[in-house]
Amino acid sequence: MSKYFYCLLSVMLVFSCTSKKEILYLQDADQYSNKEISYVKSTIQPNDVLRINVSALIPETAIPYNKITTGTGGASVELMQLDGYLVSENLTIKFPVLGVLSVAEMTTQQFSEFLKHKLEDGGHLINPSVDVRLINAKVTILGQVGQPGTYSFTEQNITLLQALGYAGDLTINGKREDVKIIRLENGVQQVAHIDLTSADWLNGPFSFIKPNDTIIVDPNNPKVKSAGFIGNVGTVISVVSILLTTVVLITK
């Protein structure tokens, strides 16, 4: 009977084991220490919500160029749109006094400079200060993570690892060698494949997350193999017990 037991044990190990090499992050990280960081500058995209604040030496002169805030203080996109400027599919916004303005191929900082010069050159304000912020930045994380979902962030830059941290990290069943990032920017869709067990992506274009990115973590090979066969430890014990009992009865 012992040979049957060892056969069953071998099957269990094949379907349930994950090697150390498949789990550890950034296994060659020491090679990338002291590297200069290149921060990502995201261009403004359709459906972005911008908060634009215009100020001047004489505050009253800037009032016509600011939206009257509603004071809702809400965090949902619908409420933020009341105080912000929703970017259209044509990459335009409707700005007080100045009318329709294009934000195409501009970052928030570039549009801030553009608007400042437009107000000055048009004789609207003298030496104005313009602050532009994206207020609905979000990333969607799906698959084998602790808490899949869509997460908002207010920082100008967050890393891929920070984003995964929002979702509670990858589960033990997450495929770390091939994390997919789907990015839609300037009407072009990109799909990147990131190997988290290596550090060679740290200086690449996907080391920082851009607003509206989607991160997908597929199940690893042991999880795929066990799907519909051996789902968890309890199931394993039950299956082995039944098989051993059957073997004992047959061999009596």
C-alpha positions as CSV (number, residue, x, y, z in Angstrom):
1,M,0.0,0.0,0.0
2,S,2.9,2.3,0.6
3,K,3.7,2.6,-3.1
4,Y,0.1,3.9,-3.7
5,F,0.6,6.4,-0.9
6,Y,3.9,7.8,-2.4
7,C,2.3,8.0,-5.9
8,L,-0.6,10.1,-4.5
9,L,1.9,12.2,-2.5
10,S,3.9,12.9,-5.7
11,V,0.7,14.0,-7.6
12,M,-0.2,16.3,-4.7
13,L,3.3,18.0,-4.8
14,V,3.2,18.4,-8.6
15,F,-0.1,20.2,-8.5
16,S,0.4,22.3,-5.4
17,C,4.1,23.4,-5.2
18,T,5.3,26.8,-6.2
19,S,9.1,27.2,-6.5
20,K,10.9,29.9,-4.5
21,K,12.1,31.4,-7.8
22,E,8.5,32.1,-8.9
23,I,7.6,34.0,-5.7
24,L,10.5,36.4,-4.8
25,Y,10.4,39.9,-6.2
26,L,13.3,41.8,-7.8
27,Q,15.8,38.9,-7.4
28,D,18.5,40.9,-9.2
29,A,17.7,44.3,-7.6
30,D,21.3,44.9,-6.4
31,Q,22.3,45.4,-10.0
32,Y,20.0,48.4,-10.3
33,S,20.9,50.3,-7.1
34,N,22.0,54.0,-7.4
35,K,20.2,54.3,-10.7
36,E,18.8,57.8,-11.5
37,I,14.9,57.8,-11.4
38,S,13.1,59.0,-14.5
39,Y,9.6,60.2,-13.4
40,V,6.7,59.7,-15.8
41,K,4.9,62.7,-17.2
42,S,1.4,61.8,-18.3
43,T,-0.4,63.7,-20.9
44,I,-4.0,64.7,-20.3
45,Q,-6.5,62.1,-21.6
46,P,-10.3,62.1,-22.4
47,N,-12.5,61.9,-19.3
48,D,-9.8,63.3,-17.1
49,V,-11.2,65.8,-14.6
50,L,-8.9,68.9,-14.0
51,R,-9.0,71.3,-11.1
52,I,-7.7,74.7,-12.4
53,N,-7.0,77.5,-10.0
54,V,-6.1,81.0,-11.3
55,S,-4.8,83.6,-9.0
56,A,-3.4,87.1,-9.4
57,L,-1.9,90.0,-7.4
58,I,-5.3,91.5,-7.1
59,P,-7.5,88.5,-6.2
60,E,-10.7,90.1,-7.5
61,T,-9.4,90.2,-11.0
62,A,-9.0,86.4,-11.1
63,I,-12.6,85.6,-10.0
64,P,-14.1,85.5,-13.6
65,Y,-11.5,82.8,-14.5
66,N,-12.3,80.4,-11.7
67,K,-15.3,78.1,-11.3
68,I,-17.4,78.8,-8.2
69,T,-16.9,75.7,-6.0
70,T,-19.9,73.8,-4.9
71,G,-18.4,72.8,-1.5
72,T,-19.5,69.2,-1.9
73,G,-16.2,67.8,-0.7
74,G,-17.2,64.4,-2.3
75,A,-14.7,61.9,-3.7
76,S,-16.7,60.5,-6.5
77,V,-16.1,61.4,-10.1
78,E,-19.6,62.8,-10.5
79,L,-19.1,65.2,-7.6
80,M,-15.6,66.2,-8.7
81,Q,-16.9,67.2,-12.1
82,L,-19.0,69.9,-10.5
83,D,-15.8,71.7,-9.3
84,G,-13.5,70.5,-12.1
85,Y,-13.2,70.5,-15.9
86,L,-14.1,67.3,-17.7
87,V,-11.9,66.7,-20.7
88,S,-13.9,65.8,-23.8
89,E,-13.2,63.0,-26.3
90,N,-11.7,65.7,-28.5
91,L,-9.3,66.7,-25.7
92,T,-10.9,70.1,-25.0
93,I,-12.3,71.8,-22.0
94,K,-14.7,74.8,-21.7
95,F,-12.9,77.5,-19.7
96,P,-14.5,80.7,-18.3
97,V,-14.1,83.8,-20.6
98,L,-11.6,82.1,-22.9
99,G,-14.1,79.5,-24.2
100,V,-13.0,76.1,-25.6
101,L,-9.3,75.2,-25.1
102,S,-7.4,72.2,-26.4
103,V,-5.3,70.2,-23.9
104,A,-4.1,67.7,-26.6
105,E,-0.6,66.3,-26.0
106,M,-0.1,68.4,-22.9
107,T,0.8,67.4,-19.3
108,T,-0.9,69.3,-16.5
109,Q,2.2,71.3,-16.1
110,Q,2.4,72.2,-19.8
111,F,-1.2,73.2,-19.9
112,S,-0.7,75.3,-16.8
113,E,2.1,77.2,-18.6
114,F,-0.1,77.5,-21.8
115,L,-3.0,78.9,-19.8
116,K,-0.8,81.4,-17.9
117,H,0.6,82.8,-21.2
118,K,-2.8,82.9,-22.8
119,L,-4.2,85.0,-19.9
120,E,-1.1,87.3,-20.0
121,D,-0.8,87.7,-23.8
122,G,-4.6,88.3,-24.2
123,G,-4.4,91.1,-21.7
124,H,-6.7,89.3,-19.2
125,L,-4.4,89.3,-16.2
126,I,-1.0,90.6,-15.2
127,N,1.4,87.9,-14.1
128,P,-1.2,85.4,-13.1
129,S,-0.5,82.1,-11.3
130,V,-2.1,79.0,-12.7
131,D,-2.3,75.6,-10.9
132,V,-3.6,72.6,-12.8
133,R,-4.2,69.2,-11.1
134,L,-5.7,65.9,-12.2
135,I,-8.2,65.0,-9.6
136,N,-9.6,61.6,-10.8
137,A,-6.4,59.6,-11.4
138,K,-7.1,55.9,-11.0
139,V,-5.7,52.5,-11.7
140,T,-7.6,49.2,-12.1
141,I,-6.0,46.0,-10.7
142,L,-7.5,42.6,-11.5
143,G,-6.8,38.9,-11.1
144,Q,-4.7,37.2,-8.4
145,V,-4.3,40.1,-5.9
146,G,-5.6,40.5,-2.4
147,Q,-8.3,43.0,-3.2
148,P,-9.0,43.5,-6.9
149,G,-10.7,46.8,-7.9
150,T,-10.2,50.4,-9.1
151,Y,-8.1,52.6,-6.9
152,S,-7.8,56.4,-6.9
153,F,-4.6,58.2,-6.2
154,T,-3.6,61.9,-5.7
155,E,0.2,61.6,-6.1
156,Q,1.7,62.9,-9.4
157,N,3.6,59.6,-9.7
158,I,3.1,56.1,-8.1
159,T,5.2,53.0,-9.0
160,L,3.9,49.7,-10.2
161,L,4.7,48.1,-6.8
162,Q,2.8,50.9,-5.0
163,A,-0.2,50.2,-7.1
164,L,-0.1,46.5,-6.4
165,G,0.3,47.4,-2.7
166,Y,-3.1,49.2,-2.9
167,A,-4.6,45.9,-4.0
168,G,-3.1,44.0,-1.1
169,D,-0.2,42.5,-3.1
170,L,-0.2,39.4,-5.3
171,T,-1.6,36.3,-3.8
172,I,0.6,33.2,-3.5
173,N,-1.1,32.1,-6.7
174,G,-0.3,35.2,-8.7
175,K,2.0,34.8,-11.8
176,R,4.9,37.1,-10.9
177,E,6.8,36.5,-14.1
178,D,4.1,38.0,-16.4
179,V,2.1,40.8,-15.0
180,K,0.2,42.6,-17.8
181,I,-0.2,46.4,-17.9
182,I,-2.7,47.8,-20.4
183,R,-2.2,51.5,-21.2
184,L,-4.4,53.7,-23.4
185,E,-2.7,57.0,-24.2
186,N,-3.2,59.5,-27.1
187,G,-5.6,57.0,-28.8
188,V,-3.1,54.2,-28.8
189,Q,-3.4,51.0,-26.7
190,Q,-0.2,49.4,-25.3
191,V,0.2,46.1,-23.5
192,A,3.3,45.5,-21.5
193,H,4.5,42.2,-19.8
194,I,6.4,42.8,-16.6
195,D,8.5,40.1,-14.8
196,L,8.3,41.1,-11.1
197,T,10.9,38.5,-10.2
198,S,13.5,40.6,-12.1
199,A,14.4,44.2,-11.7
200,D,15.1,45.1,-15.3
201,W,11.8,46.9,-15.7
202,L,12.6,49.4,-13.0
203,N,14.1,51.9,-15.4
204,G,11.5,51.3,-18.1
205,P,8.4,53.2,-19.2
206,F,6.1,51.0,-17.0
207,S,7.9,51.4,-13.7
208,F,5.5,54.2,-12.9
209,I,1.8,53.9,-13.3
210,K,-0.1,56.3,-15.5
211,P,-3.8,57.3,-14.8
212,N,-6.3,54.8,-16.2
213,D,-3.8,52.0,-16.5
214,T,-5.1,48.4,-16.0
215,I,-3.0,45.8,-14.2
216,I,-3.8,42.1,-14.7
217,V,-2.3,39.4,-12.6
218,D,-2.9,35.9,-14.1
219,P,-2.8,32.7,-12.0
220,N,0.5,30.8,-11.9
221,N,1.0,27.3,-13.3
222,P,0.2,25.4,-10.0
223,K,-3.0,27.4,-9.7
224,V,-4.0,26.7,-13.3
225,K,-3.2,23.0,-13.0
226,S,-5.2,22.7,-9.7
227,A,-8.2,24.5,-11.0
228,G,-11.1,22.1,-11.0
229,F,-8.9,19.3,-9.6
230,I,-7.3,20.2,-6.3
231,G,-8.5,23.6,-5.1
232,N,-7.2,23.7,-1.5
233,V,-5.7,21.8,1.3
234,G,-9.0,20.5,2.5
235,T,-9.9,19.2,-0.9
236,V,-6.5,17.5,-1.1
237,I,-7.0,15.7,2.3
238,S,-10.5,14.6,1.3
239,V,-9.4,13.2,-2.1
240,V,-6.4,11.4,-0.6
241,S,-8.5,9.9,2.2
242,I,-11.1,8.6,-0.2
243,L,-8.4,7.1,-2.5
244,L,-6.5,5.5,0.3
245,T,-9.7,4.0,1.7
246,T,-10.5,2.6,-1.8
247,V,-7.0,1.1,-2.1
248,V,-7.3,-0.5,1.3
249,L,-10.6,-2.1,0.5
250,I,-9.4,-3.3,-2.9
251,T,-6.2,-4.8,-1.5
252,K,-7.8,-6.6,1.4
